[in-house]
Amino acid sequence: MTTALLVAALLMGFFGSPHCLGMCGGLVTAFGLSMKDVSPAKRRALVATYHFGRLTSYAFLGLVAGLIGTAVLQPLMQGNSTPRILLGLVLVFVGVTMLGAPFLNKLERFGMRFWQYLSPIRQKVFPLNTFPRALSAGLLWGFLPCGLVYGALLIAVVAHNPLSGAALMFVFGLGTVPMLVATHETVGWLRDKIGRFRLRQLNGAVMVLSGLAVVFVPIAMSSMHGDHGGGHNMNMEHGEHTMMMNDTGNTTNHDMSQMDHSMHNMNDDSENMEPHH
């Protein structure tokens, strides 16, 4: 798990938190109303407790996603670039959903059925006036259907490492906390800034570009390295050809010297064979 991927998950949670507020705002309000009779200090502790429970559920889901990635994808990823390409494509997919594409809406509707199934259990945690109830409420909250959560889980799957998946989802959950614990005035300010500067869309665009870079930059670098290798081989072949020519020239010169030496010996023998008077 790289630091860059953890940072991406954190920013995904933070800049997507206005969406989380829309999905979870009613639940947060219900939690707050159920704690109206507790002291302010205990109320803050209970809020921290149910958020810890929510992040624990996210980490559990990330662990399961990592296990799925390990079991299903790992056998296909031995000695090839499949992990990198899958990660890049998932980043592009998640980035496009943050830009507004409704790819995960159907999955949200499917998850809502499971959420309704948990309704009898959810009713038992109210009022949230004890820490076990607050923790239970947070653990259940982690299963609330949310397209942003599903997108983060896809990244956890392609991480194909259970611990990495758990860490990624926990950090993603941390990114959503500021919006969900802020006061009414602070919530308005955060929503205004994120909406005015289109920070969610900007983060989505960055994720798309990052995914494309993950897929295509190594391919381009490999291609450039291959061309450089070809030029290097040509230089080696040219050098070898030059060395062969030099060796041929040296051999020829050596043979000519031997011929000159032989002719000189023949001349000497001819002089010795002439009769002496």
C-alpha positions as CSV (number, residue, x, y, z in Angstrom):
1,M,0.0,0.0,0.0
2,T,1.6,3.2,-1.1
3,T,1.2,6.5,0.8
4,A,-0.2,8.1,-2.4
5,L,-3.1,5.6,-2.4
6,L,-3.9,6.3,1.2
7,V,-3.8,10.1,0.6
8,A,-6.2,9.5,-2.4
9,A,-8.6,7.6,-0.1
10,L,-8.5,10.3,2.5
11,L,-9.2,13.1,0.0
12,M,-11.9,11.0,-1.6
13,G,-13.6,10.7,1.7
14,F,-13.2,14.4,2.5
15,F,-14.2,15.9,-0.8
16,G,-17.0,13.4,-1.2
17,S,-18.4,14.1,2.3
18,P,-21.1,16.5,1.2
19,H,-22.6,13.4,-0.6
20,C,-22.1,11.5,2.7
21,L,-24.0,14.3,4.5
22,G,-26.9,13.9,2.2
23,M,-27.0,10.2,2.7
24,C,-26.2,10.2,6.4
25,G,-27.7,13.5,7.6
26,G,-30.9,12.0,8.7
27,L,-29.1,9.3,10.7
28,V,-26.8,11.8,12.3
29,T,-29.9,13.9,13.3
30,A,-31.6,10.9,14.8
31,F,-28.4,10.0,16.8
32,G,-28.3,13.6,18.1
33,L,-31.9,13.6,19.2
34,S,-31.4,10.3,21.0
35,M,-28.6,11.9,23.1
36,K,-30.4,15.1,24.1
37,D,-30.6,14.0,27.8
38,V,-26.9,13.3,28.2
39,S,-24.2,15.8,29.3
40,P,-22.2,17.7,26.7
41,A,-19.0,15.9,27.6
42,K,-20.6,12.5,27.4
43,R,-22.3,13.5,24.2
44,R,-18.9,14.2,22.6
45,A,-17.6,10.9,23.8
46,L,-20.6,9.0,22.4
47,V,-20.2,10.8,19.0
48,A,-16.6,9.7,18.9
49,T,-17.7,6.2,19.9
50,Y,-20.2,5.7,17.1
51,H,-17.8,7.2,14.5
52,F,-15.2,4.7,15.7
53,G,-17.7,2.0,15.2
54,R,-18.4,3.2,11.6
55,L,-14.7,3.3,10.7
56,T,-14.3,-0.2,12.2
57,S,-17.1,-1.4,9.9
58,Y,-15.3,0.3,6.9
59,A,-12.0,-1.4,7.9
60,F,-13.8,-4.8,8.1
61,L,-15.3,-4.3,4.7
62,G,-11.9,-3.3,3.3
63,L,-10.4,-6.4,4.8
64,V,-13.1,-8.5,3.1
65,A,-12.5,-6.7,-0.2
66,G,-8.8,-7.3,0.1
67,L,-9.4,-11.0,0.8
68,I,-11.6,-11.2,-2.4
69,G,-8.9,-9.4,-4.4
70,T,-6.3,-11.9,-3.0
71,A,-8.3,-15.0,-3.7
72,V,-9.7,-14.0,-7.1
73,L,-7.2,-11.7,-8.7
74,Q,-3.9,-12.8,-7.2
75,P,-3.6,-16.0,-9.4
76,L,-4.1,-13.8,-12.5
77,M,-1.4,-11.3,-11.5
78,Q,1.8,-13.3,-11.4
79,G,4.7,-11.8,-13.4
80,N,2.7,-9.3,-15.4
81,S,1.4,-5.8,-15.4
82,T,-2.2,-6.7,-14.6
83,P,-2.2,-5.3,-11.0
84,R,-1.0,-1.9,-12.2
85,I,-3.5,-1.7,-15.1
86,L,-6.5,-2.8,-12.9
87,L,-5.5,-0.2,-10.3
88,G,-5.4,2.5,-12.9
89,L,-8.7,1.5,-14.4
90,V,-10.4,1.5,-11.0
91,L,-9.0,4.9,-10.2
92,V,-10.4,6.2,-13.5
93,F,-13.8,4.6,-12.8
94,V,-14.0,6.1,-9.2
95,G,-12.8,9.5,-10.5
96,V,-15.6,9.5,-13.1
97,T,-18.2,8.7,-10.5
98,M,-16.9,11.6,-8.4
99,L,-17.4,13.8,-11.5
100,G,-21.1,12.8,-11.4
101,A,-21.5,9.6,-13.4
102,P,-24.3,7.5,-11.9
103,F,-22.4,4.2,-12.3
104,L,-23.0,3.0,-8.7
105,N,-26.6,4.1,-8.2
106,K,-28.0,0.6,-8.9
107,L,-25.5,-0.8,-6.4
108,E,-26.8,1.7,-3.8
109,R,-30.4,0.6,-4.4
110,F,-29.3,-3.0,-4.0
111,G,-27.5,-2.2,-0.7
112,M,-30.7,-0.4,0.5
113,R,-32.4,-3.8,0.6
114,F,-29.8,-5.0,3.1
115,W,-30.1,-1.8,5.1
116,Q,-33.8,-2.3,5.4
117,Y,-33.2,-5.9,6.6
118,L,-31.2,-4.4,9.5
119,S,-34.0,-2.2,10.5
120,P,-35.2,-4.3,13.5
121,I,-31.6,-4.4,14.9
122,R,-31.1,-0.6,14.3
123,Q,-34.2,0.2,16.4
124,K,-32.7,-1.6,19.4
125,V,-29.7,0.8,19.7
126,F,-31.9,3.8,20.5
127,P,-31.5,5.9,22.6
128,L,-27.8,6.3,22.2
129,N,-27.2,7.0,25.9
130,T,-24.5,4.3,26.6
131,F,-21.2,3.5,24.9
132,P,-22.1,-0.1,23.9
133,R,-25.2,1.3,22.1
134,A,-23.2,4.1,20.4
135,L,-20.6,1.5,19.3
136,S,-23.3,-0.8,17.9
137,A,-25.0,2.1,16.1
138,G,-21.7,3.0,14.5
139,L,-21.0,-0.6,13.4
140,L,-24.4,-0.8,11.8
141,W,-23.9,2.7,10.2
142,G,-20.9,1.3,8.3
143,F,-23.3,-0.8,6.2
144,L,-25.4,2.1,5.0
145,P,-25.5,1.9,1.2
146,C,-23.3,4.6,-0.3
147,G,-21.8,4.8,-3.8
148,L,-18.7,6.6,-2.5
149,V,-18.0,3.8,-0.1
150,Y,-18.5,1.2,-2.9
151,G,-16.0,3.1,-5.0
152,A,-13.4,3.0,-2.2
153,L,-14.1,-0.7,-1.8
154,L,-13.2,-1.2,-5.4
155,I,-9.8,0.3,-4.8
156,A,-9.4,-2.0,-1.8
157,V,-10.2,-5.0,-4.0
158,V,-7.5,-4.2,-6.6
159,A,-5.0,-3.6,-3.7
160,H,-5.4,-7.4,-3.3
161,N,-4.0,-7.2,0.2
162,P,-6.4,-7.6,3.2
163,L,-4.5,-5.3,5.6
164,S,-4.0,-2.7,2.9
165,G,-7.7,-2.9,2.1
166,A,-8.6,-2.4,5.8
167,A,-6.2,0.5,6.1
168,L,-7.4,2.2,3.0
169,M,-11.1,2.0,4.1
170,F,-10.3,3.3,7.6
171,V,-8.4,6.3,6.1
172,F,-11.3,6.9,3.7
173,G,-13.7,7.0,6.7
174,L,-11.4,9.4,8.5
175,G,-11.9,11.8,5.5
176,T,-15.6,11.8,6.0
177,V,-15.5,12.6,9.8
178,P,-15.1,16.4,9.7
179,M,-18.3,17.0,7.7
180,L,-20.3,14.6,9.9
181,V,-19.1,16.0,13.3
182,A,-19.2,19.6,12.4
183,T,-21.7,22.1,13.8
184,H,-24.5,23.4,11.7
185,E,-22.6,26.6,10.9
186,T,-19.4,24.7,10.1
187,V,-21.3,22.2,7.9
188,G,-22.7,25.1,5.8
189,W,-19.3,26.6,5.4
190,L,-17.7,23.3,4.4
191,R,-20.4,22.5,1.9
192,D,-20.2,26.0,0.4
193,K,-16.5,25.9,-0.1
194,I,-16.4,22.4,-1.5
195,G,-19.3,23.2,-3.8
196,R,-18.1,26.7,-4.9
197,F,-14.6,25.5,-5.8
198,R,-15.9,22.2,-7.2
199,L,-13.4,20.4,-5.0
200,R,-15.2,17.0,-5.4
201,Q,-15.0,17.3,-9.2
202,L,-11.4,18.5,-9.0
203,N,-10.5,15.5,-6.9
204,G,-12.4,13.2,-9.4
205,A,-10.4,14.7,-12.3
206,V,-7.1,14.2,-10.4
207,M,-8.1,10.5,-9.8
208,V,-8.9,10.1,-13.5
209,L,-5.5,11.6,-14.5
210,S,-3.7,9.5,-11.9
211,G,-5.4,6.3,-13.1
212,L,-4.4,7.1,-16.7
213,A,-0.8,7.8,-15.6
214,V,-0.7,4.5,-13.7
215,V,-1.7,2.6,-16.8
216,F,0.1,4.5,-19.6
217,V,3.2,6.1,-18.2
218,P,5.1,2.8,-17.6
219,I,4.1,1.7,-21.1
220,A,5.5,4.9,-22.6
221,M,8.7,4.6,-20.4
222,S,9.1,1.0,-21.5
223,S,8.7,1.9,-25.1
224,M,11.3,4.7,-24.8
225,H,13.7,2.3,-23.0
226,G,13.2,-0.2,-25.8
227,D,14.2,2.4,-28.5
228,H,17.2,3.4,-26.5
229,G,18.2,-0.3,-26.2
230,G,17.9,-0.7,-30.0
231,G,20.2,2.3,-30.5
232,H,22.6,0.9,-28.0
233,N,22.6,-2.5,-29.8
234,M,23.3,-0.7,-33.1
235,N,26.2,1.1,-31.6
236,M,27.5,-2.2,-30.3
237,E,27.1,-3.8,-33.7
238,H,28.9,-0.9,-35.3
239,G,31.7,-1.2,-32.8
240,E,32.0,-4.9,-33.4
241,H,32.1,-4.3,-37.2
242,T,34.9,-1.7,-36.8
243,M,36.8,-4.2,-34.6
244,M,36.4,-6.9,-37.2
245,M,37.6,-4.5,-39.9
246,N,40.6,-3.6,-37.8
247,D,41.4,-7.2,-37.2
248,T,41.1,-7.9,-40.9
249,G,43.4,-5.0,-41.7
250,N,46.0,-6.1,-39.1
251,T,45.8,-9.7,-40.5
252,T,46.3,-8.4,-44.0
253,N,49.3,-6.2,-43.0
254,H,50.8,-9.2,-41.1
255,D,50.4,-11.4,-44.2
256,M,52.0,-8.8,-46.4
257,S,54.9,-8.5,-44.1
258,Q,55.4,-12.2,-44.2
259,M,55.3,-12.2,-48.0
260,D,57.9,-9.4,-48.1
261,H,60.1,-11.3,-45.8
262,S,59.8,-14.5,-47.9
263,M,60.7,-12.6,-51.1
264,H,63.7,-11.1,-49.4
265,N,64.8,-14.6,-48.4
266,M,64.3,-15.9,-51.9
267,N,66.5,-13.1,-53.3
268,D,69.2,-13.9,-50.8
269,D,69.1,-17.6,-51.8
270,S,69.3,-16.6,-55.5
271,E,72.5,-14.6,-54.8
272,N,74.0,-17.5,-52.9
273,M,73.3,-19.9,-55.9
274,E,75.2,-17.7,-58.5
275,P,78.6,-19.3,-59.4
276,H,81.7,-17.6,-58.0
277,H,84.6,-16.9,-60.3
